[in-house]
């Protein structure tokens, strides 16, 4: 990941965190981190086509911050 203005080559840009107060900003960052950890820790399924040499991941990380 990278930040939006630079967009290092083909890396996914990170959306900015904006809050009305410091507490609001911290809440948004904490929520993002919790959702990211849930996404990272999803179980993977062994690929039936290659008998476990790869994995199947079902889903997409939803970063719907406005």
Number of C-alpha atoms within 10 A of each C-alpha: 11 14 13 13 8 9 13 12 8 8 12 12 15 13 14 10 13 14 13 7 9 10 10 13 14 14 13 16 15 12 12 17 12 12 15 14 11 11 14 10 9 11 11 11 12 14 13 11 9 9 9 11 9 13 15 12 12 9 8 7 10 10 11 7 10 7
